[in-house]
Structures are given as C-alpha cells and as structure tokens.
Amino acid sequence: MHVMIDLCVVPLGVGVSVSSYIAECKKILDDAGLETHLHAYGTNVAGEWDDVFEAVRRCHERVHALGAPRITSTIRVGTRTDRAQTMTEKIDSVERKLQ
C-alpha cells in the first residue's frame, strides 16, 4: 500500500540544535529511495508502507546511535485507494485553487 507521512523526529537530550540529526534521517530516507520533501518542521515522505516505516525505524536507530538518549516523533499518515497521487499533485491542486 502506498502511503504519505509527515514525519517530525525530535532528538531529546542533545542540546538546542538538532539539524545534524535531521540530516542523518534525511540521508536514510533518500537512501531508501523514498520521495521526500523537507520543510521547516518535518519531512513529508511517500512510498510503500513497509519501506517508509522501515526507514523511520532506521532513523530512530541512527539518532540513538549518534548519542540521543531519547527521541519523540510525530507521524501523520495518509493513504488512499481510489487513485494514485503524488505529493506534488496534492500541492498543485491547492495552488491551482489559489489562482
């Protein structure tokens, strides 16, 4: 099943800046061949269900390995069965309505 998620990984106990940890997660998502769109407070990720959630697990493992004693993640999940839709198509649909 194809899934789109909005993923926000927050390492705790590592100080104020977490960008280096997020960069590591982004590499994992990219290496998994998933479609991603980084934004200010998270990353949109699209792909097959098992591939997406396996990559999320690897993100947690990597961030812990880098020294974060605790991680909190927020994940919003969307699926649809009526048709295939990309992240770009979703955004384009809204932008057309704004014109």
C-alpha positions in Angstrom: 0.0 0.0 0.0 1.3 3.5 -0.9 1.5 5.9 2.0 2.4 9.5 2.6 3.5 10.6 6.0 4.5 13.8 7.7 7.4 12.9 9.9 8.9 15.1 12.7 11.8 13.5 14.6 12.9 15.4 17.7 16.0 14.1 19.5 16.0 15.0 23.2 19.0 15.5 25.5 21.3 16.7 22.7 21.1 20.4 23.1 19.2 23.1 21.2 20.3 22.4 17.6 19.2 19.1 16.1 19.9 19.8 12.4 22.7 17.3 12.2 20.4 14.5 13.5 17.7 15.5 11.0 20.3 15.5 8.2 21.1 11.9 9.1 17.5 10.9 8.9 17.1 12.7 5.6 20.0 10.6 4.2 18.3 7.4 5.4 15.0 8.4 3.7 16.9 9.2 0.5 19.0 6.1 0.6 15.7 4.1 0.9 14.6 5.6 -2.4 11.6 7.3 -0.9 10.1 10.6 -2.2 10.8 13.3 0.4 10.1 17.0 0.9 11.9 18.6 3.8 10.1 21.5 5.4 10.7 23.8 8.4 9.2 21.4 11.0 9.5 18.0 9.5 9.6 15.9 6.3 6.9 14.6 4.0 7.7 11.1 2.9 6.0 8.9 0.3 6.5 5.3 -0.7 5.3 1.8 0.0 4.1 1.3 3.6 6.8 -1.2 4.7 9.6 0.8 3.1 8.5 4.1 4.7 8.1 2.7 8.2 11.4 0.6 8.0 13.2 3.9 7.1 11.5 5.6 10.1 12.8 2.8 12.3 16.3 3.2 10.9 16.1 7.0 11.6 15.4 6.3 15.3 18.2 3.7 15.4 20.7 6.2 13.8 19.8 9.1 16.0 20.1 6.9 19.1 23.5 5.7 17.8 24.6 9.3 17.5 24.0 9.9 21.1 20.4 11.0 21.6 19.2 9.2 24.7 15.5 9.9 23.9 13.5 10.7 20.7 10.0 11.8 20.3 8.5 11.6 16.8 5.2 12.7 15.4 3.8 11.0 12.4 0.7 11.8 10.4 -0.2 9.0 7.9 -2.4 9.2 4.8 -3.4 6.5 2.4 -5.9 6.4 -0.4 -7.3 3.6 -2.5 -9.3 5.4 -5.2 -6.2 6.6 -7.2 -2.5 7.1 -7.0 -1.5 10.6 -6.0 1.9 12.2 -5.5 2.9 14.9 -3.1 3.4 17.3 -6.0 -0.1 16.6 -7.3 -1.6 17.4 -3.8 0.3 20.7 -3.6 -0.5 21.6 -7.3 -4.2 21.1 -6.6 -4.3 23.6 -3.8 -2.1 26.1 -5.7 -4.5 26.0 -8.7 -7.4 26.9 -6.5 -5.4 29.8 -5.1 -5.0 31.4 -8.6 
